[in-house]
């Protein structure tokens, strides 16, 4: 996902002694408006209601039931547009055309003959990149060996640790930092020797003994979980990247990452119409290609579940939930793709996978926190196609397997 540090700003509204209305001057007594300058905060606080009431009062005094003057509307619109561009430049860096450019991960994991013995995983549930690591951790049976701390996005977009209610009990939820006791993920990053001033992103694999960031690149982590920890894995026989399929997996990832995983973000974070049009066209052309391919193949690499499927799944599970609406990926819903939605249900029903998918937390993390994309912070009703009852319906994709014995998704 991402970590933003756009501070909440205040919008001050100054009222002159008299304001022109229809060629006349309307006197506004300061005793009615109070003497202080009203402020509107992006954060929820006790002043929010009184500020809203003040604005409503002034609006009725000036314009009654009519719309504000055209000049005021255009001024506010221009101001919001400039503010939006500023926030988006921090949230989602773009190239000169307005196309989103994802920053590279700073901490990479390279092959080692002696991996650390005491590791801790940091994730955030809304993030599809972090979701990859939770999935492979579960499929490989690493839950006991690799403890996890689950952060939640704060009001400023950074990751923080706080207790969330868990009424369902069957889903993982955000909580405290059980490795370092920090309040925010930025504090964890700063524990490393020499500190840290970069982006504090999830997923992040932490070396507990050295107090060091081992890796914050999701694909490095899932490769490591798949093949580097078989000595402590509960399901070591599962191989999501068999040697015979490595080249094929690489080719699929070269398509999926830029055009689907990052493609939805290039739609949602586009800062020009041209950038959006191009991103949307590439995204849906790729989804249509995948729909055709999956009409004759159970998984991307025929009968074998691989890391490429994991990477595609964590974007697809969020598609109708958030990307279709919030990121303007509106041409078609995923549920309208027969094969892709069946493929999604197939993987969702693999033991332990559904438990890594907390739909409520995913929606909370996008609709409530991405202020530039959803200023009102209103969380919509979950689409019916994303509910567990629908995702648990029979998929019948096992009929596409040439030999069910080689389908690698048995989990102990």
VENZISUL-V823774 format. One record per residue. N is the residue number from 1. RES is the residue in one letter. PHI is phi as a letter, one per 20 degrees, with the letter a starting at -180 (999 if undefined). PSI is psi in radians with two decimals (none if undefined). NEAR is the number of other C-alpha atoms within 12 Angstrom. Layout:
n/res/phi/psi/near
N/RES/PHI/PSI/NEAR
N/RES/PHI/PSI/NEAR
This chain:
n/res/phi/psi/near
1/X/999/-2.09/42
2/X/a/2.93/41
3/X/c/2.19/36
4/X/d/2.73/30
5/X/c/0.75/28
6/X/e/1.95/26
7/X/f/2.56/19
8/X/f/2.26/22
9/X/d/2.95/16
10/X/d/2.46/16
11/X/d/1.99/17
12/X/e/2.39/14
13/X/d/2.02/17
14/X/d/2.32/18
15/X/d/2.10/25
16/X/f/2.92/16
17/X/g/-0.61/16
18/X/c/2.53/16
19/X/c/2.32/21
20/X/f/2.34/16
21/X/b/1.99/18
22/X/l/0.72/11
23/X/n/-0.07/8
24/X/d/2.82/10
25/X/d/2.16/13
26/X/d/2.09/18
27/X/f/2.27/19
28/X/d/2.05/22
29/X/f/2.30/16
30/X/f/-0.41/16
31/X/f/-0.46/10
32/X/e/-0.48/16
33/X/e/-0.09/26
34/X/m/2.96/16
35/X/e/-0.22/14
36/X/e/2.72/15
37/X/e/2.11/18
38/X/f/2.61/24
39/X/c/2.54/23
40/X/d/2.10/24
41/X/d/2.52/22
42/X/f/-0.42/24
43/X/e/2.62/23
44/X/f/2.23/18
45/X/b/2.99/13
46/X/f/-0.38/11
47/X/f/-0.21/16
48/X/g/-0.81/18
49/X/f/-0.80/16
50/X/f/-0.64/19
51/X/f/-0.78/26
52/X/f/-0.71/19
53/X/f/-0.70/16
54/X/f/-0.79/24
55/X/f/-0.73/25
56/X/f/-0.71/18
57/X/f/-0.83/18
58/X/f/-0.70/28
59/X/f/-0.77/23
60/X/f/-0.64/15
61/X/f/-0.69/21
62/X/e/-0.78/25
63/X/c/-0.07/21
64/X/m/-2.23/14
65/X/e/-0.05/12
66/X/e/2.84/12
67/X/f/2.67/13
68/X/f/2.82/21
69/X/g/2.61/18
70/X/g/-0.65/12
71/X/f/-0.74/11
72/X/f/-0.76/14
73/X/g/-0.81/13
74/X/f/-0.59/13
75/X/f/-0.80/14
76/X/f/-0.71/18
77/X/f/-0.75/14
78/X/f/-0.71/14
79/X/f/-0.76/15
80/X/f/-0.70/18
81/X/f/-0.76/18
82/X/f/-0.72/16
83/X/f/-0.72/22
84/X/f/-0.77/26
85/X/f/-0.68/24
86/X/f/-0.82/20
87/X/f/-0.72/29
88/X/f/-0.57/30
89/X/f/-0.50/26
90/X/e/-0.72/26
91/X/f/-0.76/35
92/X/b/1.55/34
93/X/g/2.46/27
94/X/c/2.86/28
95/X/e/3.12/18
96/X/g/-0.40/14
97/X/e/-0.13/19
98/X/n/0.11/26
99/X/e/2.36/31
100/X/f/2.36/32
101/X/c/1.95/28
102/X/f/2.20/27
103/X/f/2.58/21
104/X/f/2.61/16
105/X/f/2.47/26
106/X/e/-0.54/22
107/X/d/1.94/27
108/X/d/2.65/22
109/X/d/2.10/27
110/X/d/2.74/18
111/X/g/2.38/18
112/X/c/2.48/12
113/X/f/-0.32/10
114/X/c/1.42/11
115/X/f/2.64/21
116/X/g/2.60/27
117/X/e/-0.41/18
118/X/c/1.64/24
119/X/d/2.69/33
120/X/c/2.39/38
121/X/d/2.33/44
122/X/d/2.26/51
123/X/c/2.95/48
124/X/c/2.33/50
125/X/f/-0.55/42
126/X/f/-0.44/46
127/X/f/2.12/43
128/X/f/-0.51/44
129/X/f/-0.70/38
130/X/f/-0.61/41
131/X/g/-0.62/46
132/X/g/-0.81/45
133/X/f/-0.64/46
134/X/f/-0.70/48
135/X/f/-0.89/44
136/X/f/-0.66/50
137/X/g/-0.74/46
138/X/f/-0.81/39
139/X/f/-0.61/41
140/X/e/-0.11/41
141/X/m/0.77/31
142/X/d/0.23/36
143/X/g/-0.71/27
144/X/f/-0.65/17
145/X/f/-0.57/24
146/X/c/1.59/34
147/X/f/2.76/26
148/X/c/2.46/38
149/X/d/2.29/41
150/X/d/2.00/41
151/X/e/2.79/44
152/X/c/2.61/41
153/X/f/2.29/42
154/X/e/3.09/31
155/X/f/-0.43/27
156/X/e/0.11/29
157/X/n/-0.20/38
158/X/e/2.86/31
159/X/e/2.31/44
160/X/c/2.86/35
161/X/d/2.10/31
162/X/b/2.74/24
163/X/f/2.31/18
164/X/d/2.54/21
165/X/f/2.59/14
166/X/c/1.25/15
167/X/f/-0.55/10
168/X/f/-0.58/13
169/X/m/-0.33/11
170/X/e/-0.12/14
171/X/d/2.65/22
172/X/f/2.53/35
173/X/c/2.80/33
174/X/f/2.72/34
175/X/b/-2.68/29
176/X/e/2.89/26
177/X/e/1.80/31
178/X/e/-0.08/25
179/X/e/-0.74/28
180/X/c/-0.15/28
181/X/m/0.40/18
182/X/e/2.76/24
183/X/e/-0.52/27
184/X/c/2.80/35
185/X/f/-0.56/44
186/X/g/-0.66/34
187/X/f/-0.66/26
188/X/f/-0.85/39
189/X/g/-0.65/36
190/X/f/-0.20/23
191/X/f/-0.36/25
192/X/f/2.70/22
193/X/f/2.23/13
194/X/n/-0.08/11
195/X/m/-2.89/16
196/X/a/2.41/20
197/X/c/0.15/16
198/X/e/-2.83/21
199/X/f/2.26/31
200/X/e/1.56/38
201/X/d/2.82/44
202/X/d/2.67/48
203/X/f/2.78/45
204/X/b/2.24/48
205/X/d/2.17/43
206/X/d/2.32/41
207/X/e/1.85/30
208/X/f/-0.72/25
209/X/f/-0.77/17
210/X/e/-0.15/16
211/X/l/1.07/24
212/X/b/2.53/27
213/X/f/2.01/39
214/X/e/-0.72/35
215/X/a/2.49/34
216/X/c/0.49/37
217/X/d/2.05/34
218/X/f/-0.73/41
219/X/f/-0.63/36
220/X/g/-0.74/30
221/X/f/-0.76/42
222/X/f/-0.55/40
223/X/f/-0.72/35
224/X/f/-0.79/36
225/X/f/-0.63/43
226/X/f/-0.75/37
227/X/c/-0.22/30
228/X/e/-0.11/28
229/X/c/0.51/35
230/X/f/-0.43/23
231/X/f/-0.39/19
232/X/c/0.09/25
233/X/e/2.53/28
234/X/f/-0.28/25
235/X/c/1.07/28
236/X/f/-0.38/27
237/X/f/-0.31/23
238/X/f/2.20/32
239/X/c/1.91/34
240/X/e/0.07/40
241/X/b/1.16/31
242/X/f/2.50/24
243/X/g/-0.69/13
244/X/f/-0.30/14
245/X/d/0.03/22
246/X/g/-0.74/20
247/X/f/-0.69/16
248/X/f/-0.70/22
249/X/f/-0.74/31
250/X/f/-0.74/24
251/X/f/-0.71/17
252/X/f/-0.74/30
253/X/f/-0.61/26
254/X/f/-0.38/19
255/X/e/-0.85/26
256/X/f/-0.77/34
257/X/f/-1.00/32
258/X/f/-0.55/25
259/X/e/-0.39/30
260/X/d/-1.10/39
261/X/g/-0.94/40
262/X/e/-0.34/38
263/X/f/-0.69/40
264/X/f/-0.61/45
265/X/f/-0.59/43
266/X/f/-0.49/40
267/X/f/-0.93/42
268/X/f/-0.57/40
269/X/d/0.17/41
270/X/f/2.41/39
271/X/d/0.26/36
272/X/b/2.71/23
273/X/f/-0.68/18
274/X/f/-0.76/18
275/X/f/-0.73/26
276/X/f/-0.83/29
277/X/g/-0.76/27
278/X/f/-0.77/25
279/X/f/-0.75/36
280/X/f/-0.69/34
281/X/f/-0.76/25
282/X/f/-0.76/27
283/X/g/-0.91/38
284/X/f/-0.48/30
285/X/f/-0.66/21
286/X/f/-0.72/27
287/X/f/-0.67/37
288/X/f/-0.64/25
289/X/f/-0.75/23
290/X/f/-0.66/33
291/X/g/-0.77/27
292/X/f/-0.78/19
293/X/f/-0.76/23
294/X/f/-0.07/30
295/X/f/-0.34/26
296/X/c/0.12/23
297/X/b/2.25/27
298/X/f/-0.81/39
299/X/c/-3.12/42
300/X/f/-0.73/41
301/X/d/1.09/35
302/X/l/-1.99/29
303/X/e/0.00/28
304/X/d/2.13/36
305/X/f/2.24/36
306/X/c/3.10/42
307/X/f/-0.51/46
308/X/f/-0.67/38
309/X/f/-0.69/42
310/X/g/-0.79/49
311/X/f/-0.65/42
312/X/f/-0.73/43
313/X/g/-0.78/42
314/X/f/-0.33/43
315/X/e/-0.75/40
316/X/f/-0.65/41
317/X/f/-0.36/47
318/X/e/-0.06/45
319/X/f/-1.07/46
320/X/f/-0.44/36
321/X/f/-0.79/40
322/X/c/-0.73/42
323/X/f/-0.67/40
324/X/g/-0.70/29
325/X/e/-1.11/29
326/X/f/-0.61/33
327/X/e/0.18/33
328/X/m/0.54/32
329/X/e/1.15/36
330/X/e/-0.06/25
331/X/g/-0.79/24
332/X/b/2.57/23
333/X/e/2.72/29
334/X/f/-0.62/36
335/X/f/-0.28/29
336/X/e/-0.19/19
337/X/e/1.83/27
338/X/g/-0.88/24
339/X/f/-0.72/30
340/X/f/-0.70/39
341/X/f/-0.62/38
342/X/f/-0.71/36
343/X/f/-0.74/43
344/X/f/-0.80/45
345/X/f/-0.65/36
346/X/g/-0.88/35
347/X/f/-0.68/44
348/X/g/-0.59/36
349/X/e/-0.04/29
350/X/f/2.34/29
351/X/g/2.35/23
352/X/n/-0.26/27
353/X/f/-0.82/38
354/X/g/-0.58/32
355/X/f/-0.31/25
356/X/e/-0.06/41
357/X/d/1.68/40
358/X/d/1.68/37
359/X/f/-0.68/37
360/X/f/-0.74/34
361/X/f/-0.59/35
362/X/f/-0.84/39
363/X/f/-0.74/36
364/X/g/-0.75/33
365/X/f/-0.44/40
366/X/e/-0.99/42
367/X/f/-0.60/32
368/X/e/-0.47/32
369/X/d/-0.57/37
370/X/f/1.27/41
371/X/g/-0.76/31
372/X/f/-0.47/36
373/X/e/-0.38/31
374/X/b/1.25/24
375/X/g/-0.57/21
376/X/f/-0.29/16
377/X/m/0.31/22
378/X/f/2.23/18
379/X/e/1.99/25
380/X/f/2.92/20
381/X/f/2.45/18
382/X/f/2.30/23
383/X/g/2.47/27
384/X/f/-0.54/16
385/X/f/-0.17/27
386/X/d/-0.01/33
387/X/f/2.67/24
388/X/g/-0.63/24
389/X/f/-0.65/15
390/X/f/-0.77/20
391/X/f/-0.31/29
392/X/e/0.02/24
393/X/f/2.65/21
394/X/g/2.43/19
395/X/d/-0.41/24
396/X/l/0.37/21
397/X/e/-0.19/30
398/X/f/-0.32/28
399/X/f/-0.30/20
400/X/e/-0.21/25
401/X/f/2.30/24
402/X/f/-0.62/18
403/X/b/1.83/15
404/X/f/-0.33/18
405/X/f/-0.42/12
406/X/e/0.03/22
407/X/f/1.96/29
408/X/e/1.41/33
409/X/b/0.41/36
410/X/f/2.26/27
411/X/c/2.25/25
412/X/f/none/18
